[in-house]
């Protein structure tokens, strides 16, 4: 044969279905011609995304197909040897070439890897023509066998083809039936695999079917049954494998639809089966249960009897072992019961913790407390500025209760009412509660003050108003030129007179003013002018020049009596400031019902399981009327006598200027009374808080002990100490608040106003 004729490509024309319709392709020159009659712009129902994925995966798919083909070819060559059938090496090589050619034909029309495989096949033909010719003959014979067994026409599977693939029925070998099915599947898949990814997968699966059919054919030659039943099993198995491969290569959305359809069909079949066999199954089951119950009863009774006999015999032979087993059983029961009880206790404890824990966020609770403290601070600033806001009064009186609240009571209340509350939710109610707890009353008045006090030698009688007179008719009238009321003649820089009807001091009292000692020897009628002493001068001019002067007066040492009772009467303008602090706990309870009060008390008892939220040590004791003094403090006899006297007046109200049980007390009046009547030999009279501080020796806070006095400043606007109490140890004091009571000095209010400790000599 001529070389040109030998190398010329065989003319072959095939038809293929593409997205543009049916096309005709010449395999020799790769030319194509469109033969479809449908509209040219029609688009198949393929998503653009799927096409891009198929194109991107084409190279990988071709590589996997070649790898699978080589594995199948190797298995085909080895199969006869494993079954004892020898095969000629040349024939095996031809088989490999045939498979390679078949794979190349399957992928005809594709670019890239397909062309590479075609070149590889031609190179094999050039290297070994004999093997190539044998493979070609084998291929033609096998193809004719497929066509005869399937009795099919040569056609290609198109998208609209509804022809069903049928397995050959009748006698014959298993290999013939499987080959027929494989031929039909391969022909239809190969002709359309360019346009359908699932069909491409099926084309590869069909090759597995061929190989399996060959194995079964060889097995039949060695005596295996060639019945219709075995053929049907092979047919079913291979078709199932093919379907499985088809399903695995399907897109995910198609898989989901297939699974849903299969499940719906299975559900329908189950319903029909249930409907048909339910009554029969029920009747049969009832009969079975009845029979089984009888047999079970008899078997159970016999087993029970045998078990009793076994236990009795074992107990007789092994009494010690049986006792140990009983003890172990009782111990196990006891342990189980204990564990169950502990679990129950833990559960109850957990529930209790949940029920007594604050629910609001920390920042919300702290915001509520900060707002309440700011309201209290504003109240204190208002009290401190009273004398600036109301000037011109002769006297300013203050009755100020402690400004204090328990923050846990406030948070417990809001948690009880609102649960997980927020600051914005309760802000207005916080201000309402504040107005209920604190009241401020400011009153101005004109008053006549009459004061009576005992003054000792050397003590001050206070600042007194003086005037001047002489023994002339203008000053003395009908008594001019005569003796004084005491019967002696007056002397300049020596004699003073007091009002006859309301004497400032008794007649004969010696008083020192401006370094000069005067004696009360005369009387007059000048109290209406607000004058305590009238000083005698030698001339009327000197007396007139004196006018009205205010001097500091002291009781002179030459007095025969150690003390003088001084009574003063004067008219003043007075401003009284009264700040009352009510119990926050009582206010909050009045705003709740009984159930809420119980929950409120639980929160208070546990501090909401948040002892870290506020300073628990700085909280005021709930009941200021009782406090247990530590026994070691009572070992000091001087302090014991002081506290015994002080506790007599627990509950007495606060009264400004009060200094005795008959009038009640203010803070300094209470302490003055206690130290003067405790039996410790002290007699300081009635002193102010600042006067008591001056009578004490300073004590550092670290060295303070029960019985020392504790002083505070700035509770209202005054110089020095403004409040005083008796320290009883452990951060507690007894003082005249409203009423007289025990109180903690570690609260924020008293710590803010703390001044010093002092100890009486």
C-alpha positions in Angstrom: 0.0 0.0 0.0 1.2 3.4 -0.8 2.4 5.5 2.1 0.0 8.3 1.4 -3.0 5.9 1.5 -1.7 4.2 4.6 -1.5 7.4 6.6 -4.8 9.0 5.3 -7.5 9.5 8.0 -10.6 7.4 7.5 -13.6 9.5 6.5 -16.3 9.4 9.1 -19.2 11.7 9.8 -21.0 11.8 13.1 -23.9 13.8 14.5 -23.8 15.5 17.9 -26.2 17.4 20.0 -24.8 20.7 21.2 -26.3 23.9 22.8 -26.9 25.2 19.3 -28.8 22.1 18.2 -27.8 19.1 16.1 -24.5 19.4 14.3 -22.7 17.1 11.8 -18.9 16.7 12.4 -16.3 15.2 10.0 -13.8 13.4 12.2 -11.1 13.5 9.6 -10.8 17.2 9.1 -12.7 18.3 12.3 -15.2 20.4 10.2 -18.7 20.8 11.5 -22.0 21.7 9.9 -25.3 22.7 11.7 -28.2 20.5 10.6 -30.8 21.3 13.3 -33.9 23.1 12.2 -34.7 24.8 15.5 -34.3 28.5 16.1 -30.7 29.5 16.2 -30.8 31.6 19.3 -32.6 29.0 21.4 -30.8 28.2 24.6 -30.9 24.9 26.4 -32.0 24.9 30.0 -28.4 24.8 31.3 -27.2 27.2 33.8 -24.1 29.2 32.8 -22.5 28.5 36.1 -22.7 24.7 35.4 -21.1 25.0 32.0 -18.2 26.9 33.5 -17.7 24.3 36.1 -17.8 21.5 33.6 -15.3 23.2 31.3 -12.9 23.9 34.3 -13.1 20.2 35.4 -12.7 18.7 31.9 -9.0 18.3 32.2 -9.2 16.7 35.6 -12.0 14.4 34.4 -10.1 13.2 31.4 -7.1 12.4 33.6 -9.2 10.4 36.0 -10.8 8.5 33.1 -7.4 7.5 31.8 -6.3 6.4 35.2 -9.4 4.3 35.7 -9.1 2.8 32.2 -5.5 1.7 32.9 -6.7 0.0 36.1 -9.5 -1.8 34.3 -7.2 -2.9 31.5 -4.8 -4.3 34.0 -7.6 -6.2 35.7 -8.8 -7.5 32.4 -5.4 -8.9 31.5 -4.9 -10.5 34.9 -8.4 -12.0 35.2 -7.9 -15.2 33.0 -4.7 -16.0 34.8 -6.3 -15.9 38.1 -8.9 -18.4 37.0 -6.5 -20.8 35.5 -7.0 -19.8 31.8 -3.7 -18.9 30.0 -3.7 -16.0 27.7 -1.3 -15.2 24.9 0.9 -12.1 25.7 0.2 -10.8 22.2 -3.5 -11.1 22.8 -3.2 -9.3 26.1 -1.3 -6.5 24.4 -4.0 -6.3 21.8 -6.6 -6.1 24.5 -4.8 -3.1 26.0 -4.6 -1.4 22.6 -8.3 -2.1 22.1 -9.2 -0.5 25.3 -7.0 2.5 24.6 -8.6 3.0 21.2 -12.0 2.7 22.7 -11.2 5.3 25.2 -9.9 7.6 22.5 -13.0 7.1 20.5 -15.2 7.9 23.5 -13.5 11.2 23.9 -13.5 12.1 20.2 -14.4 15.8 19.6 -12.8 17.1 22.7 -9.7 19.3 22.8 -6.7 19.3 25.0 -6.2 15.9 26.8 -8.3 14.0 24.2 -5.9 15.0 21.3 -3.0 14.0 23.5 -4.5 10.5 24.0 -5.1 10.1 20.3 -1.5 10.8 19.6 -0.5 8.3 22.2 -2.7 5.6 20.5 -1.1 6.3 17.0 2.3 6.0 18.6 1.4 2.6 19.9 0.3 1.6 16.4 3.6 2.6 14.9 5.6 0.8 17.5 3.8 -2.6 17.3 1.6 -3.1 14.2 0.9 -6.7 14.9 -0.5 -6.0 18.4 -2.5 -3.1 17.0 -4.1 -5.2 14.3 -5.0 -7.9 16.8 -6.7 -5.3 19.0 -8.6 -4.0 16.1 -10.0 -7.4 15.2 -10.9 -8.0 18.8 -12.7 -4.7 18.9 -14.7 -5.5 15.8 -15.7 -8.9 17.0 -16.8 -7.6 20.4 -18.8 -4.8 18.8 -20.6 -7.3 16.5 -21.4 -9.5 19.5 -22.9 -6.5 21.3 -25.0 -5.6 18.3 -26.3 -9.2 17.7 -27.1 -9.7 21.4 -28.9 -6.5 21.8 -30.7 -6.7 18.4 -30.6 -3.0 18.2 -30.2 -0.5 15.5 -27.3 1.8 15.2 -28.5 5.0 16.7 -27.5 7.7 19.2 -29.3 8.8 22.3 -30.8 12.3 21.9 -32.3 14.5 24.6 -35.8 13.8 23.5 -35.4 10.1 23.1 -37.9 8.1 25.2 -36.7 4.7 24.2 -36.3 2.4 27.1 -33.2 0.2 27.6 -34.2 -3.4 28.0 -32.3 -6.4 29.2 -32.4 -9.5 26.9 -34.7 -12.1 28.2 -34.4 -15.8 27.6 -31.7 -18.4 27.9 -28.1 -17.6 27.2 -25.0 -16.8 29.1 -24.8 -14.1 31.7 -22.0 -12.4 29.8 -24.3 -12.1 26.7 -27.0 -10.3 28.7 -24.7 -8.1 30.5 -22.8 -7.3 27.3 -26.1 -6.4 25.6 -27.0 -4.0 28.4 -23.5 -2.5 28.4 -23.6 -2.0 24.6 -26.9 -0.1 24.8 -25.7 2.0 27.6 -22.3 2.8 26.0 -23.8 3.7 22.6 -26.3 6.1 24.1 -23.9 7.6 26.6 -21.0 8.1 24.3 -23.1 9.8 21.6 -24.2 12.5 24.0 -21.6 12.8 26.7 -20.4 16.2 25.5 -23.7 17.7 26.5 -24.6 15.9 29.7 -22.2 15.5 32.6 -24.2 12.7 34.1 -24.0 10.7 30.9 -20.3 11.2 30.9 -20.2 9.6 34.3 -22.3 6.7 33.0 -20.0 6.1 30.1 -17.2 5.3 32.5 -19.5 3.1 34.7 -20.5 1.1 31.6 -16.9 -0.1 31.2 -17.1 -1.7 34.7 -20.2 -3.6 33.5 -18.2 -5.0 30.6 -15.4 -6.3 32.8 -17.8 -7.9 35.3 -19.7 -9.6 32.4 -16.4 -11.0 31.2 -15.6 -12.5 34.6 -19.0 -14.1 34.9 -18.6 -15.6 31.4 -15.3 -17.2 32.4 -16.8 -18.5 35.5 -19.7 -20.1 33.5 -17.1 -22.0 31.5 -15.9 -23.7 34.6 -19.2 -25.2 35.6 -21.2 -22.4 37.2 -24.9 -22.4 36.7 -26.1 -20.5 33.7 -29.7 -20.2 34.8 -32.1 -17.3 34.3 -32.1 -16.5 38.0 -28.3 -16.0 38.1 -28.5 -13.9 35.0 -31.2 -11.8 36.6 -29.0 -11.3 39.8 -26.1 -10.2 37.7 -28.3 -7.9 35.7 -29.7 -6.3 38.8 -26.3 -5.9 40.4 -24.7 -4.3 37.4 -27.6 -2.0 36.8 -27.5 -0.9 40.4 -23.8 -0.2 40.2 -24.4 1.8 37.0 -27.2 3.8 38.7 -25.0 4.4 41.7 -22.3 5.9 39.5 -24.8 8.0 37.7 -26.2 9.3 41.0 -22.7 10.1 42.3 -21.9 12.2 39.2 -25.2 14.1 39.3 -25.3 17.8 40.4 -26.3 18.4 44.1 -29.7 19.8 43.2 -30.6 16.7 41.1 -29.4 14.5 43.9 -31.7 16.2 46.4 -34.7 15.9 44.1 -34.0 12.2 43.6 -33.6 11.5 47.3 -36.9 13.3 48.0 -38.7 11.3 45.3 -37.4 8.0 46.7 -38.4 8.9 50.2 -41.9 9.8 49.2 -42.3 6.5 47.3 -41.1 4.5 50.3 -43.5 6.4 52.6 -46.4 5.6 50.3 -45.5 1.9 50.2 -45.3 1.7 54.0 -48.7 3.4 54.4 -50.2 0.8 52.0 -48.5 -2.0 53.9 -49.7 -0.6 57.3 -53.3 -0.3 56.0 -53.4 -3.8 54.6 -51.8 -5.7 57.5 -52.7 -3.6 60.6 -55.8 -5.6 61.6 -54.2 -8.9 60.9 -51.1 -8.0 62.9 -53.2 -6.8 65.8 -55.2 -10.0 66.0 -52.0 -12.1 65.7 -50.2 -10.0 68.3 -53.1 -10.3 70.7 -53.0 -14.0 70.4 -49.3 -14.1 70.8 -49.4 -12.0 73.9 -52.0 -14.2 75.5 -50.0 -17.3 74.8 -46.8 -15.7 76.0 -48.4 -14.5 79.2 -49.4 -18.0 80.2 -46.0 -19.4 79.4 -44.2 -16.6 81.1 -46.3 -17.0 84.2 -45.5 -20.6 84.5 -41.8 -20.1 83.7 -41.6 -17.2 86.2 -43.2 -19.3 89.0 -40.8 -22.1 88.4 -37.8 -19.8 88.3 -38.9 -18.1 91.5 -39.1 -21.4 93.3 -35.8 -22.5 92.1 -34.2 -19.2 93.1 -35.6 -19.5 96.6 -34.2 -23.0 97.0 -30.8 -21.9 95.8 -30.7 -19.0 98.2 -31.7 -21.2 101.2 -29.0 -23.8 100.4 -26.4 -21.1 99.9 -27.3 -19.5 103.2 -27.0 -22.7 105.1 -23.5 -23.5 103.6 -22.1 -19.9 103.7 -23.7 -18.0 106.5 -20.7 -15.7 107.0 -20.5 -14.8 103.3 -24.3 -14.1 103.3 -23.9 -11.8 106.3 -21.1 -9.9 104.5 -23.2 -9.6 101.4 -26.2 -8.3 103.4 -24.0 -5.7 105.1 -22.5 -4.6 101.7 -26.0 -4.3 100.3 -27.2 -2.2 103.3 -24.1 -0.1 103.0 -24.7 0.5 99.3 -28.3 1.5 100.1 -27.1 3.9 102.8 -24.5 5.4 100.5 -27.1 5.8 97.7 -29.5 7.4 100.1 -26.8 9.8 101.4 -25.9 10.8 97.9 -29.5 11.4 97.0 -30.0 13.5 100.2 -26.8 15.5 99.4 -28.0 16.0 95.9 -31.3 17.2 97.2 -29.6 19.5 99.7 -27.3 20.9 96.9 -30.3 21.5 94.7 -32.2 23.3 97.5 -29.1 25.3 98.3 -28.7 26.2 94.6 -32.3 27.3 94.4 -31.9 29.4 97.6 -28.8 31.1 96.1 -30.7 32.0 93.0 -33.7 33.3 94.9 -31.5 35.6 97.1 -29.2 37.0 94.5 -29.5 40.5 93.1 -30.6 40.4 89.4 -29.6 43.9 88.2 -26.3 44.6 86.5 -23.6 46.1 88.7 -23.4 49.4 86.9 -27.2 49.9 87.3 -27.1 49.2 91.0 -24.0 51.4 91.6 -25.7 54.2 89.6 -28.8 54.1 91.9 -26.6 54.2 95.0 -24.4 57.0 93.6 -27.6 59.1 92.8 -28.9 58.6 96.4 -25.5 59.6 97.9 -25.4 62.7 95.7 -28.9 63.8 97.0 -27.6 63.4 100.6 -24.5 65.4 99.8 -26.6 68.2 98.3 -28.7 68.2 101.6 -25.5 68.5 103.6 -24.3 71.4 101.5 -27.6 73.2 102.0 -27.3 72.8 105.8 -23.7 74.1 105.7 -24.8 77.2 103.9 -27.7 78.2 106.2 -25.9 81.2 107.9 -24.8 82.5 104.5 -28.2 82.1 103.0 -30.0 83.6 106.1 -27.7 86.4 107.6 -28.5 88.9 110.4 -29.8 86.6 113.1 -28.5 86.8 116.7 -28.7 83.1 117.1 -28.7 80.0 114.8 -30.0 76.8 116.2 -29.5 73.4 114.5 -31.2 70.1 115.2 -29.6 67.8 112.6 -30.2 64.1 112.4 -27.7 61.7 110.9 -27.7 61.7 107.1 -27.3 58.0 106.5 -28.9 55.1 104.5 -28.2 51.4 104.1 -27.4 50.9 100.4 -28.3 47.2 100.6 -31.8 48.0 101.8 -32.2 50.3 98.8 -31.0 47.7 96.2 -33.0 44.9 97.9 -36.2 47.0 97.6 -35.8 47.7 93.9 -34.8 44.1 93.2 -37.9 42.9 95.0 -40.2 45.2 93.0 -38.6 45.2 89.6 -36.2 42.3 89.4 -33.4 43.2 86.9 -34.0 46.9 87.2 -32.2 49.8 85.5 -31.2 53.2 86.8 -33.5 55.0 84.3 -36.4 52.8 85.4 -36.2 53.7 89.1 -34.6 57.2 89.0 -37.8 59.1 89.8 -38.7 56.7 92.6 -35.2 57.1 94.2 -36.0 60.8 94.6 -39.4 60.1 96.0 -37.9 57.8 98.7 -35.2 60.4 99.5 -37.9 63.1 100.1 -39.7 60.7 102.5 -36.5 59.9 104.4 -35.2 63.4 105.0 -37.1 66.6 105.9 -35.6 70.1 106.3 -37.4 72.8 108.2 -36.0 76.4 108.5 -37.8 78.9 110.8 -36.9 82.4 111.9 -38.3 84.0 115.1 -37.9 86.7 117.7 -37.4 85.4 121.2 -36.7 86.5 124.8 -33.9 84.4 126.2 -33.6 83.8 129.9 -30.6 81.8 130.9 -29.6 80.6 134.3 -26.3 79.0 134.9 -23.8 78.2 137.6 -20.4 79.9 137.2 -17.4 79.0 139.2 -14.5 81.2 140.4 -12.4 82.2 137.5 -15.0 81.3 135.0 -16.5 83.7 132.5 -19.9 85.2 133.0 -20.0 85.9 129.3 -20.0 89.1 127.4 -22.1 91.6 129.3 -23.5 95.1 128.3 -22.4 97.9 130.7 -23.5 101.6 131.1 -22.2 104.5 133.3 -23.8 106.5 136.2 -22.9 109.0 138.9 -24.5 110.2 142.3 -26.2 113.2 140.7 -30.0 113.9 140.5 -30.0 113.1 136.8 -28.6 109.6 137.4 -30.0 108.8 140.9 -33.0 111.1 141.3 -34.2 111.2 144.9 -31.4 108.9 146.0 -28.6 111.2 144.7 -25.9 112.0 147.2 -26.9 109.1 149.4 -25.5 105.6 150.1 -25.9 102.6 147.7 -28.4 99.9 148.2 -25.9 97.9 150.2 -25.6 100.9 152.7 -22.1 102.1 151.6 -21.2 105.1 149.6 -20.3 104.4 145.9 -16.6 104.5 144.8 -15.3 105.1 141.3 -13.7 102.0 139.6 -15.1 99.9 142.4 -18.9 100.0 142.6 -21.3 98.5 140.0 -25.1 98.2 140.1 -27.4 95.6 138.8 -31.1 95.7 137.9 -33.2 95.7 141.1 -36.0 93.5 139.8 -33.9 91.0 137.8 -30.3 91.1 139.0 -27.6 89.6 136.8 -25.6 88.3 139.8 -26.4 88.4 143.5 -25.6 91.5 145.7 -22.0 91.4 146.9 -20.6 89.4 143.9 -17.1 90.4 142.9 -16.6 90.7 139.1 -13.5 91.4 137.1 -13.9 93.5 133.9 -11.0 95.0 131.9 -8.6 94.0 134.6 -10.5 95.9 137.4 -12.3 94.1 140.2 -15.8 95.5 140.8 -18.3 94.7 143.6 -22.0 94.6 143.2 -23.1 97.2 145.8 -26.0 99.1 144.2 -29.2 98.5 142.2 -31.2 100.4 139.6 -33.9 100.2 137.0 -32.1 99.6 133.6 -32.7 96.0 132.7 -35.2 97.2 130.1 -32.2 98.7 128.2 -30.5 95.3 128.1 -27.8 96.3 130.5 -26.3 93.8 133.0 -23.9 96.2 134.9 -24.0 100.0 135.6 -20.5 101.2 136.4 -20.1 104.1 138.9 -18.1 107.3 137.9 -17.2 110.4 139.9 -18.7 112.9 137.5 -21.7 113.0 135.3 -19.6 113.8 132.2 -17.5 110.6 132.7 -20.6 108.6 133.2 -22.2 110.0 130.1 -19.1 109.4 128.1 -19.2 105.6 128.9 -22.4 105.1 127.0 -23.1 101.4 126.3 -20.1 99.1 126.2 -19.8 95.2 126.0 -17.2 93.7 128.3 -16.1 90.2 129.1 -16.9 89.5 132.8 -15.3 86.9 135.1 -16.1 85.7 138.6 -13.3 87.0 140.9 -11.4 84.8 143.2 -12.5 86.9 146.3 -16.0 85.6 146.2 -16.9 83.8 149.3 -18.9 81.3 147.3 -17.3 79.0 144.9 -20.1 79.2 142.4 -22.7 81.8 141.4 -26.0 81.2 139.7 -26.2 83.6 136.9 -29.6 84.4 135.2 -29.7 86.4 132.0 -32.7 87.6 130.0 -32.4 89.0 126.5 -34.4 89.4 123.3 -32.9 87.9 120.2 -33.6 87.1 116.5 -33.2 83.3 116.1 -33.1 81.0 113.1 -33.9 77.4 113.8 -32.8 74.7 111.3 -34.3 71.2 111.9 -33.3 68.3 109.7 -35.2 65.0 110.4 -33.9 61.7 109.2 -36.4 58.9 109.1 -35.7 55.2 109.0 -35.1 54.1 105.4 -36.1 50.5 106.3 -39.5 51.6 107.6 -40.1 53.8 104.5 -39.3 50.9 102.1 -41.5 48.4 104.0 -44.5 50.8 103.8 -44.2 50.7 100.0 -44.4 46.8 99.7 -47.0 44.1 100.4 -46.4 41.1 102.7 -45.0 38.8 100.0 -42.6 41.5 98.8 -41.5 42.2 102.4 -40.5 38.6 102.8 -38.4 38.6 99.6 -37.0 42.0 100.7 -35.9 40.5 104.1 -34.2 37.5 102.3 -32.2 39.9 100.1 -31.1 41.9 103.2 -30.1 38.8 105.1 -27.8 37.6 102.3 -26.8 41.1 101.0 -28.1 39.8 97.7 -25.0 37.4 97.7 -23.0 40.5 96.8 -21.0 41.4 99.9 -18.5 42.9 97.6 -20.9 45.5 96.2 -20.8 47.9 99.3 -18.8 48.1 102.5 -20.6 45.7 104.9 -18.5 46.7 107.9 -19.6 50.3 107.5 -23.3 49.5 107.8 -25.3 50.9 110.8 -26.7 48.4 113.2 -30.4 47.8 112.7 -31.5 48.5 116.2 -29.6 51.4 117.9 -31.5 50.8 121.2 -29.4 47.7 122.1 -25.8 46.8 121.7 -23.7 44.2 123.6 -20.7 45.8 125.1 -17.6 43.5 124.9 -16.8 41.9 128.3 -13.2 43.1 128.2 -14.4 46.7 127.9 -16.5 46.4 131.0 -13.5 45.3 133.0 -12.6 49.0 133.1 -14.6 50.3 136.2 -14.6 53.9 135.1 -16.1 53.1 131.7 -18.5 50.6 133.3 -19.9 53.4 135.5 -20.1 55.8 132.5 -22.0 53.3 130.2 -24.4 52.3 133.0 -25.4 56.0 133.4 -25.6 56.6 129.7 -27.9 53.6 128.9 -30.5 55.0 131.3 -31.5 57.6 128.7 -31.6 55.4 125.5 -34.5 56.6 123.5 -34.7 60.1 124.9 -35.4 62.7 122.1 -33.0 65.3 120.9 -33.8 68.8 122.3 -31.7 71.8 121.5 -30.0 73.1 124.6 -31.3 70.3 126.8 -29.0 69.3 129.6 -31.1 67.2 132.1 -33.5 64.2 132.1 -36.4 66.7 132.8 -35.8 68.6 129.6 -34.1 65.8 127.6 -30.8 66.4 125.9 -28.8 67.7 123.0 -25.5 66.0 122.2 -23.2 68.0 124.5 -25.9 68.2 127.3 -26.1 64.4 127.3 -22.4 63.9 127.5 -22.0 66.6 130.2 -24.7 65.0 132.3 -23.2 61.5 132.0 -19.7 62.5 133.0 -20.9 64.6 135.9 -23.2 61.9 137.3 -21.2 58.7 136.6 -19.5 58.7 139.9 -16.0 59.1 138.6 -15.3 62.4 140.4 -15.8 64.6 137.3 -17.7 67.9 137.6 -17.4 70.0 134.5 -20.8 71.6 134.5 -22.7 72.2 131.3 -20.3 72.4 128.5 -20.6 72.7 124.7 -19.1 70.1 122.4 -16.1 72.5 121.9 -15.9 73.1 125.6 -15.7 69.3 126.2 -13.0 69.0 123.6 -11.0 71.6 125.4 -11.4 69.7 128.7 -9.9 66.5 127.1 -6.4 65.4 126.2 -6.0 64.5 122.5 -5.9 60.7 121.8 -4.7 59.2 118.4 -7.4 57.0 116.8 -5.2 54.0 117.0 -5.1 54.4 120.9 -8.8 55.2 121.5 -10.5 53.0 124.1 -14.0 52.6 125.5 -14.8 55.7 127.7 -13.0 58.2 125.5 -15.1 61.0 123.9 -15.4 61.3 120.2 -15.8 64.6 118.4 -17.2 65.6 115.0 -17.1 68.8 113.1 -19.2 70.3 110.2 -22.4 68.6 111.1 -23.6 72.2 110.9 -21.8 75.6 110.5 -20.0 76.3 113.7 -16.4 76.7 114.8 -14.6 73.7 116.3 -16.5 70.6 117.4 -20.2 70.5 116.5 -21.1 67.0 117.8 -19.9 64.7 120.6 -20.5 61.2 121.7 -19.0 58.5 124.1 -16.9 55.8 122.4 -17.7 52.2 123.5 -15.2 50.3 121.3 -15.4 48.2 118.1 -16.2 51.3 116.0 -19.4 52.1 118.0 -20.5 55.0 120.1 -23.5 56.1 122.2 -24.7 59.6 121.5 -27.7 61.9 121.4 -28.9 61.6 117.9 -32.6 61.5 117.4 -33.1 59.8 119.8 -30.2 58.8 122.1 -28.9 55.6 120.7 -25.9 53.4 119.7 -24.4 54.1 116.2 -21.5 53.0 114.1 -18.7 55.6 113.7 -17.6 53.8 110.5 -20.5 54.9 108.4 -19.7 57.2 105.5 -21.5 60.2 107.3 -19.6 60.0 110.6 -16.3 59.2 108.8 -16.8 62.3 106.7 -17.3 64.5 109.8 -14.8 62.8 112.2 -12.8 65.4 114.2 -10.8 63.6 117.0 -10.8 61.5 120.1 -10.3 63.0 123.6 -9.7 61.5 127.1 -10.9 63.1 130.3 -8.2 63.4 133.0 
